[in-house]
Amino acid sequence: MLKLYHKTIAAYDKWQVTWAKSKGLDPARIRRDQGEYNAVMGQNQKDRYLATHPELREFYAVRNREWDRTPMGLAYGLFFDSRTVLNYLAAHHETPAQVEQQAEAVAG
């Protein structure tokens, strides 16, 4: 399980860099903004933060729409208890064990 965790982290980092570069953004900036956003307390303050950081808002929208639905993204979400991933699994009648198997197959 630890091996899969590290593989999902590496896959997420790669996806994040690819996305940022496709938008002409510095991946380090996206990571910095994520860190600041995660430190913000309260949903109202988080909403205000995203309102002033449109690139990060777009990043999260695309992440929820694309990354979270890949086998590695689903596994990543299980490690971090992502509401998007849990909703996806429920809607598609999939279990965490199935996601783990799919991610292992993709990760090799």
TAQUI-V275477 format. One line per field, one symbol per residue. ss: DSSP state (H for helix, E for strand, C for the rest). psi: psi as a letter, one per 40 degrees, with the letter a starting at -180 (. if undefined). A space follows every 50 residues. Layout:
BEGIN
ss: ???
psi: ???
END
This chain:
BEGIN
ss: CHHHHHHHHHHHHHHHHHHHHHCCCCHHHHHHHHHHHHHCCCHHHHHHHH HCCHHHHHHHHHHHHCHHHCHHHHHHHHHCCCHHHHHHHHHCCCCHHHHH HHHHHHHC
psi: ddddddddddddddddddddddefihddddddddddddehhhdddddddd degddddddddddddcdeeidddddddddefhdddddddddefiiddddd ddddddd.
END
